[in-house]
Amino acid sequence: MKTPPRLQPLLEEGLIDSVVRQLMSGKEAMVFVVRVGDETRCAKIYKEATQRSFRQAVDYTENRKTKNSREARAMAKGTKFGRQAQEAAWQSAEVDALYRLAAAGVRVPRPYNFLDGVLLMELVADEHGDAAPRLNDVLFTAEEARTHHQTLLMEVVRMLCAGIVHGDLSEFNILMAADGPVIIDLPQAVDAAGNNHAQRMLLRDVENLRNFFGGFAPDLLNSQYGPEIWSLYEQGLLSNDTVLTGQYKRQHKAVDLEGVMREIDDAVDEEHARRLRMQQGS
């Protein structure tokens, strides 16, 4: 097929040898199957912000660091340069997350290179060597659903232990490879410790998994893995080897009224002392 203009630099740099076909076109990117020597890989071409339908919600970009103060100021002002910097940061977020998660042993496509808004990565294949289908295109028995649900829960745990929450996990961005599910589409991934919305996003990710697999194995619909995982994470008790139960009971702590009153009294005393110092200094 004719080489898309955005892939021409990869050909010129020798990062790919040929373009086989277009694999898909989504809300934020187009993906092409490419050849690199004897290997088949895929190239993800990010669409420009004006062409994308997926909005860079503030919830996702909260607390993302920029490389310099000039970019940060421009992004805050919404200048042309700022919009370009924000777009670059949005794209690199997925690249950074992929490298970080792959190093942590999470089942994500292996990244190979990133050039001019094009991510070159592993092609996730099915048992026939073809591009793997998305989870929502596959039917499962109840037992298969339970097995894959448990596998993906442990991937969520592994991600969280690596400090990352997917933020948009569902049956639409998980591929069913020959050796099990693989998580994809990570430009909206958030820092678990640095984003105030991380807990809500993780609970939603886990709920999406429960609802999808619960359609094949209804017993999963009553599980409470999301709150259990986050509670263990907050307590510093979550690890890749944690055995989950799917049960969770919210802890209701009694309010220490005496402690609250002591803090109020201390604040009043401090304010009184501050005003006294001001009067003495005048």
C-alpha positions as CSV (number, residue, x, y, z in Angstrom):
1,M,0.0,0.0,0.0
2,K,1.0,3.6,-0.4
3,T,3.0,4.8,2.6
4,P,1.1,7.4,4.8
5,P,3.1,10.7,5.0
6,R,3.4,10.4,8.8
7,L,5.2,7.0,8.4
8,Q,7.7,8.2,5.7
9,P,10.2,9.5,8.3
10,L,10.3,6.0,9.9
11,L,11.1,4.5,6.5
12,E,13.8,7.0,5.9
13,E,15.3,6.4,9.4
14,G,15.3,2.6,8.8
15,L,12.9,2.1,11.7
16,I,10.4,0.2,9.5
17,D,10.9,-1.5,6.1
18,S,7.4,-1.4,4.7
19,V,3.8,-0.7,5.4
20,V,1.4,-3.7,5.1
21,R,-2.0,-2.3,5.7
22,Q,-4.1,-0.1,8.0
23,L,-5.3,-2.0,11.1
24,M,-7.7,0.5,12.5
25,S,-8.7,4.2,12.9
26,G,-9.9,5.3,16.3
27,K,-10.9,8.4,18.1
28,E,-7.3,9.4,18.8
29,A,-5.1,7.5,16.4
30,M,-4.7,5.4,13.3
31,V,-2.8,2.1,13.5
32,F,-0.9,0.5,10.7
33,V,0.7,-3.0,10.4
34,V,4.3,-2.6,9.4
35,R,7.3,-4.9,8.7
36,V,10.7,-4.6,10.3
37,G,13.0,-7.2,9.0
38,D,11.3,-10.5,9.6
39,E,9.0,-9.1,12.2
40,T,5.5,-7.7,12.0
41,R,4.9,-4.7,14.2
42,C,2.4,-1.9,14.4
43,A,2.7,1.9,14.1
44,K,0.3,4.1,16.0
45,I,-0.1,7.5,14.4
46,Y,-1.6,10.0,16.8
47,K,-4.2,12.3,15.3
48,E,-3.8,16.1,15.7
49,A,-5.9,17.6,18.5
50,T,-8.2,19.2,16.0
51,Q,-9.0,15.8,14.4
52,R,-9.5,13.8,17.7
53,S,-12.9,13.3,19.4
54,F,-11.4,12.2,22.7
55,R,-11.0,15.3,24.9
56,Q,-8.0,15.8,27.1
57,A,-10.0,16.0,30.3
58,V,-8.5,18.0,33.1
59,D,-9.0,14.9,35.3
60,Y,-6.5,13.0,33.3
61,T,-3.9,15.7,32.8
62,E,-3.9,16.9,36.4
63,N,-0.4,17.0,38.0
64,R,1.3,15.9,34.8
65,K,4.8,17.4,34.8
66,T,6.2,19.4,31.9
67,K,9.9,19.5,31.1
68,N,10.3,23.3,31.5
69,S,8.6,26.3,32.9
70,R,8.2,28.0,29.5
71,E,6.0,25.0,28.3
72,A,4.1,25.1,31.6
73,R,3.3,28.9,31.2
74,A,2.4,28.5,27.5
75,M,0.1,25.5,28.3
76,A,-1.6,27.5,31.1
77,K,-2.2,30.5,28.7
78,G,-3.4,28.3,25.9
79,T,-1.1,29.8,23.3
80,K,-0.4,28.0,20.0
81,F,3.0,26.8,21.4
82,G,1.2,25.8,24.6
83,R,-1.3,23.7,22.7
84,Q,1.5,22.0,20.8
85,A,3.3,21.3,24.0
86,Q,0.2,19.9,25.6
87,E,-0.4,17.7,22.6
88,A,3.2,16.4,22.8
89,A,2.8,15.7,26.5
90,W,-0.5,13.9,25.8
91,Q,1.2,11.6,23.3
92,S,4.4,11.0,25.4
93,A,2.2,10.0,28.3
94,E,1.3,6.8,26.6
95,V,4.9,6.1,25.6
96,D,6.2,6.7,29.1
97,A,3.5,4.5,30.6
98,L,4.2,1.7,28.1
99,Y,7.9,1.6,28.9
100,R,7.2,1.9,32.6
101,L,4.6,-0.9,32.7
102,A,6.5,-3.2,30.3
103,A,9.5,-2.9,32.7
104,A,7.2,-3.8,35.6
105,G,6.0,-6.9,33.8
106,V,2.5,-5.7,33.0
107,R,1.0,-7.2,29.9
108,V,1.1,-4.3,27.5
109,P,2.4,-4.1,23.9
110,R,6.2,-3.8,23.9
111,P,7.2,-0.3,22.8
112,Y,10.1,0.0,20.3
113,N,10.4,3.6,19.3
114,F,8.6,7.0,19.2
115,L,9.3,9.5,16.4
116,D,7.4,12.6,15.3
117,G,4.1,11.5,16.9
118,V,4.3,7.9,15.8
119,L,4.6,5.1,18.3
120,L,6.2,1.9,17.0
121,M,5.3,-1.1,19.1
122,E,4.6,-4.8,19.2
123,L,1.7,-6.2,17.2
124,V,-0.5,-8.2,19.6
125,A,-1.4,-11.4,17.7
126,D,-4.0,-14.2,18.2
127,E,-3.3,-17.9,17.9
128,H,-3.2,-17.6,14.1
129,G,-0.7,-14.8,14.0
130,D,-3.3,-12.3,13.0
131,A,-4.0,-9.0,14.9
132,A,-5.7,-10.0,18.1
133,P,-9.4,-9.0,18.5
134,R,-10.7,-6.7,21.2
135,L,-12.2,-8.3,24.3
136,N,-15.7,-7.1,23.3
137,D,-15.6,-9.1,20.1
138,V,-15.0,-12.4,21.9
139,L,-17.4,-14.8,23.6
140,F,-16.4,-16.7,26.8
141,T,-17.7,-19.5,28.9
142,A,-18.3,-18.7,32.5
143,E,-15.0,-20.4,33.5
144,E,-13.0,-18.5,30.9
145,A,-14.6,-15.3,32.0
146,R,-13.6,-15.9,35.6
147,T,-10.0,-16.8,34.6
148,H,-9.5,-13.7,32.4
149,H,-11.2,-11.5,35.0
150,Q,-8.7,-12.7,37.6
151,T,-5.8,-12.3,35.2
152,L,-6.8,-8.7,34.5
153,L,-7.3,-7.8,38.1
154,M,-3.7,-8.9,38.8
155,E,-2.6,-6.7,35.9
156,V,-4.5,-3.8,37.5
157,V,-2.7,-4.5,40.7
158,R,0.7,-4.7,39.0
159,M,0.0,-1.4,37.3
160,L,-1.0,0.2,40.6
161,C,2.2,-1.1,42.3
162,A,4.1,0.5,39.5
163,G,2.3,3.8,40.3
164,I,-0.1,3.9,37.4
165,V,-3.9,3.8,36.9
166,H,-5.1,3.1,33.4
167,G,-8.0,5.5,33.7
168,D,-10.1,4.2,30.8
169,L,-9.9,0.4,31.1
170,S,-12.7,-1.6,29.5
171,E,-13.4,-4.4,27.1
172,F,-12.7,-2.0,24.2
173,N,-9.0,-1.5,25.0
174,I,-8.0,-5.0,25.9
175,L,-6.8,-7.3,23.2
176,M,-7.3,-11.1,23.4
177,A,-3.9,-12.4,22.4
178,A,-3.0,-16.1,21.9
179,D,-1.6,-16.3,25.5
180,G,-4.2,-14.1,27.2
181,P,-5.4,-10.5,27.5
182,V,-3.2,-7.5,26.7
183,I,-4.0,-4.0,27.9
184,I,-3.7,-1.2,25.3
185,D,-4.5,2.5,24.9
186,L,-2.7,4.4,27.7
187,P,-2.5,8.1,26.8
188,Q,-5.0,8.9,29.6
189,A,-3.0,6.9,32.2
190,V,-2.6,8.8,35.5
191,D,-0.1,8.8,38.4
192,A,-1.7,6.9,41.2
193,A,-0.1,9.1,44.0
194,G,-0.2,12.4,42.2
195,N,-3.7,12.6,40.7
196,N,-6.6,13.4,43.0
197,H,-9.0,11.4,40.7
198,A,-6.9,8.2,40.6
199,Q,-9.1,6.4,43.2
200,R,-12.3,7.1,41.3
201,M,-10.6,6.0,38.0
202,L,-9.3,2.8,39.4
203,L,-12.7,1.9,40.9
204,R,-14.3,2.6,37.5
205,D,-11.7,0.5,35.7
206,V,-12.3,-2.5,37.9
207,E,-16.1,-2.0,37.7
208,N,-15.9,-2.1,33.9
209,L,-14.1,-5.4,34.1
210,R,-16.6,-6.8,36.6
211,N,-19.6,-5.7,34.5
212,F,-18.2,-7.1,31.3
213,F,-17.1,-10.5,32.6
214,G,-20.2,-10.6,34.8
215,G,-22.2,-10.9,31.6
216,F,-20.7,-14.4,31.2
217,A,-20.2,-15.3,34.9
218,P,-23.0,-13.5,36.9
219,D,-21.4,-14.5,40.2
220,L,-18.7,-11.8,39.6
221,L,-21.3,-9.0,39.7
222,N,-21.3,-9.1,43.5
223,S,-17.6,-8.8,43.9
224,Q,-15.9,-5.7,45.5
225,Y,-12.4,-5.9,44.1
226,G,-12.0,-2.2,43.3
227,P,-12.5,-1.0,46.9
228,E,-10.4,-3.9,48.2
229,I,-7.5,-3.1,45.9
230,W,-7.5,0.6,46.7
231,S,-7.8,0.1,50.4
232,L,-4.8,-2.2,50.4
233,Y,-2.9,0.3,48.3
234,E,-3.6,3.2,50.7
235,Q,-2.5,1.1,53.6
236,G,0.8,0.1,51.8
237,L,-0.2,-3.5,51.9
238,L,-0.7,-4.1,48.1
239,S,1.9,-6.1,46.2
240,N,2.1,-8.2,43.0
241,D,1.6,-11.2,45.2
242,T,-1.4,-10.0,47.1
243,V,-4.3,-12.5,47.2
244,L,-7.6,-10.8,46.6
245,T,-10.9,-11.9,48.0
246,G,-13.4,-9.7,46.2
247,Q,-14.8,-8.7,49.6
248,Y,-14.7,-5.4,51.2
249,K,-16.2,-3.8,54.3
250,R,-16.0,0.0,54.7
251,Q,-14.4,0.8,58.0
252,H,-16.4,3.3,60.0
253,K,-14.1,5.0,62.5
254,A,-15.6,6.8,65.5
255,V,-15.0,10.5,65.5
256,D,-12.6,11.6,68.3
257,L,-14.7,14.5,69.6
258,E,-12.2,15.3,72.4
259,G,-9.4,15.4,69.9
260,V,-11.3,17.7,67.6
261,M,-12.1,20.0,70.5
262,R,-8.5,20.1,71.6
263,E,-7.4,21.1,68.0
264,I,-10.0,23.9,68.1
265,D,-8.9,25.1,71.4
266,D,-5.2,25.1,70.3
267,A,-6.2,27.1,67.2
268,V,-8.0,29.6,69.3
269,D,-5.0,29.9,71.7
270,E,-2.6,30.4,68.7
271,E,-4.8,33.1,67.2
272,H,-5.0,34.9,70.6
273,A,-1.2,34.7,71.0
274,R,-0.8,36.1,67.4
275,R,-3.0,39.1,68.1
276,L,-1.2,39.7,71.4
277,R,2.1,39.8,69.7
278,M,0.7,42.2,67.1
279,Q,-0.5,44.5,69.8
280,Q,2.8,44.4,71.6
281,G,4.7,45.2,68.4
282,S,2.5,48.2,67.5
